Amino acid sequence: MSADRIYLYKRYERFWHWSQAVLVIFMLFTGFEVHGTYHLLGFKTAVVYHTLTAWTLLTLWAFTIFWQFTTGEWTQYIPTIKKVDAMIRYYSIDIFKHAPSPYKKTSAKKHNPLQRLAYLAVLAMISPLIWGSGLLYLFFSSWSDFGLDKYLSLEGVAMLHTAGAYMMLVFVIAHVYLTTTGHTPLAHIKTMITGWEDAEDEH
Amino acid sequence: MAKEGLSRVRGWVLFAILFLSNCAFATETVVLDTIAPPGSISLPAKANAPVGQRTPQDHSNFKQLQGPFTAPEQVTKACLSCHTDAGKQVMSTLHWTWKAWNPKTKQMIGKSQVYNTFCVSPVSNEQFCTVCHVGYGSTDPEKFIPFEQRTENQVDCLVCHDTTRDYRKMPFLGGNPAMEKIAVKPGCNEVYGTDKPYVLPLDLSKIARKVSAPSRANCGGCHFYGGGGDGVKHGDLDSSLLNPTHELDVHMDAKGLNFPCQQCHQTSNHKVSGSHYNIDANPKEGAIMSGSGHNGNAATCQSCHSQTPHHGNKLIEKQIADTLNTHTRAIACETCHIPEFARGGKPTKMDWNYATAGKLAPNGSPLVIEDEKGRNTYWGVKGSFLWGDNVVPEYRWFNGTERWMHIGDKIQPDKNGVVSINDIEGTPQDGKIWPFKISRNNQPYDTENKVLTVFHSFGFDPESFTMAYDWQRAITAGMKVANLPYSGHYDFVRTQMYWPIAHMVAPKTKALACAQCHVDNGRLAAIDGVYMPSRSKDHQSWIERIGMLAVVLTLAGVLIHGLIRIVVWLRRKSN
C-alpha cells in the first residue's frame, strides 16, 4: 500500500489552498452582507473585512502565481477534453455503483479533466469578473483621474461583481461536495491536509 | 490628476504589502484636515475699542466719532470721512440692493424680486422688513423710498460693525435706530428687542467709538431671525450659534476654533461671499487657501478639507478613510456631517398655514395657541405653524442652481398640487446629494390670474392683515404696490421652499453612520441615480433571481446526489 502512496500537494500548495478557502468563504460571507442579503456583522464591519480580505487574497495570489510559474505547477491547469465523457459518466452513474474513478491521479496530473475545466472556468471567467469589478469598485473615486467615469457606472460594476459572487458561491458548494467523492468521504480532504494520497482500497 | 490616481494606487499596494508583512502601525485614528485657529496674535493691551491685526487704530480716539449724533446718517458721514469708498461698496452689494442677477437661469432674483414661504414678500411691508436692511432714510411709515433713490450717507454702518450689542434697528422707522423714546407697538416686543413697552434712544457716539469687524452677533442679528423670529427661516442658523458648543458646530465652537462668519464667507470691498442665490454646490477644486478669490462664493468645505478629506493612519482607519473618500464624488460633505439641523435648542418653522389666520381670542386680541413645549403653533395674525428641532433633512440632487419664482410668475403646481418657490436643479451627473430644509406653506394666490399674491401683512393701517384680518383688503393693497393685477378672487395653495443646509457641522463622531443610508428605507431611500450597496432597490432583479436559482439548484443537486450515494451505500452495507 505504501508504494501506492503519492505526495500530491506540496506544503506551499496546501497552505495556499486552505488560506484561500478561508478567505474566499469569508469574502462571500461579508460580500453578501454588503450586498444587503442579510444583516449579521453590520454594514460597516462587513465592508471593512471584505476590503481587508480582498487585499490579503490578492497578496496570497501574487505569491501563488510566482510559485506556480517557478515550480511549473501551472501546467496542471491546462484544460483537456480527453476522458471528460468518462468523468461525467462516473459522477452521474458509476459513482452510485461504487465503481472507482476512471481517472488515476499522479503528481504530474493532479486534476481530473472535469476538474480542470471547472478550474479553468474559475481562473478564466469568475476570477477576472470578480477581481476586475472589485478593483474598479474599490477605486471608484479615482475613475475620473483615468477618464473611466465616461465609460463605467457603479451600478454596472456592482452588477458584474454580484454575478461573479453568485458564480463563486455555486463553485464553492459544488467543490466542497465533490471533495466527498474520494474512495472515502474524507479521503480528498485528508490528502489536501497531509499532501499524501492513499491508493484506493477495494472495499 | 492621473498622477494623483497613480499615487493612490501605489498607496494601496504599499498598504496591502504592509498588512501582509504584519508591520506595526501608528495608533492615530481617522482625522480630518484641520486648520489653525485664527487670531492667535495678541492684541495691544491698552485699547478702549477693538483694535485688530489689520486695523491698528483705536476708533474711540477718533474726533469724528465723539458726537453727539442726532441722526444715524451723521454717524455714516463720519465713517465715510475716512472710509471714503465704503458707502459705494455697500450700495453695490446684495445687502443693499436686495437684488441679484442669476446668470445660470437668466433671472433677476433677490429678496425684493422673489417670493418666500414665510412672510411671502417684503413688497408693501418694507417698513417692517427693512429692520434688516443695511440702510436708513425711509422713516415715514406711509411712504417707502426705494433703495436706489437713497444716498451713501444712508448706508447703515453700525448694524454690521457694532460691538456693544446695544444697536438695534426699529420697525416702522424704515430701519432707523431709536433717536428718541418710542412706544413699542402691541405684540411686537420681539421685533423691538425689548420686554418694556418703550424703547429708549441710543447713544450713537458711544456705539460708533467701539466699532470693529463684524462678529457672529452682527450677522446673526438679521440672519438668525429671518422669517420673523429666532431660527424661523433657515433651520441651520439661529441664535444658538452666538455661543455654540463643539457639538453644535465644530467651526464656530466658542471654546474651540470660534470662527466668525467671515472665516468662510470671506469678504472684500464689503462684498460678503456666499449667498443662497449663488451656491457652489459641487466644487471641483481641491484645497484653496482661505481668503483666495474663487468665483465669488463662500469657502466650501473642500476649500480647506480638499476633495479627499478623510485620513487615517492605522490600517483599518486608513481603509475606512479611503472608503469614505469614495463618497465625495456623489455626496456633499453637509449630507453626512450635518445629520440634523436646528440642533441648538431653537426650533425652526417647518410649516406655516396662512389659511387659518384671523382668529381672535374672546378679548378681541389675536388668538395665540402654544403647544406643550411653549411653541407658538397658532397666532391670529399669521396662521398655524409646525415647528421642528433636531430635524432630519430631506435629501435631493443639487448642482447649485435654483430656479426662483419671480413675483408675478404664474404658479405651476406639481402633481401633488404644490408650488415650488425655488425649484432646485441637479442630477447625478452634475450635482451632489445635498441636505435641505423644505419649508412649506399654504399661502394665498389669485385664482383667476394664477399668481401667488403679494399682500400687505404688516402695518398699522386698515389695509394691513395684522390690523383688519381681511385677506381681500390686504391682497388688494399688496398687489397694488407690487404693480400686479388682482382679479379679486383668492384661495390658498400649498407651497414649498428649499433651504440648503450648510451650517451646524457636527463633530465627526456624530456624522451619519454607514448603515443610516446603506440599508433599505434609510436616509437616502428617496434618492435614485446612484448605486448604494445594501439597498435592495438598486439590485438587478434578474441577476438576483438567476444567481439564487443557480445556488439553490446546485445545493439541491449535491443534496440529491449525496443522498443517492448514502442510500446506495446503506444498501450495499446491509447486503
Interface residues (C-beta under 8 A of the other chain):
Chain A: E33 V34 H35 G36 H39 G42 F43 K44 V47 V48 T51 L52 W55 T56 L58 T59 Y91 I95 F96 K97 H98 L138 F139 F140 S141 S142 S144 D145 F146 S153 L154 E155 A158 M159 T162 A163 A165 Y166 M167 L169 V170 I173 A174 Y177 T180
Chain B: M1 A2 E4 G5 R8 V9 W12 F15 A16 I17 F19 L20 T308 L315 I316 Q319 I320 T323 N325 T326 T328 R329 A513 C514 A515 H518 V519 D520 V530 Y531 P533 S534 R535 S536 D538 H539 Q540 I543 E544 I546 G547 M548 A550 V551 T554 L555 G557 V558 H561 G562 I564 R565 V568 W569 R572
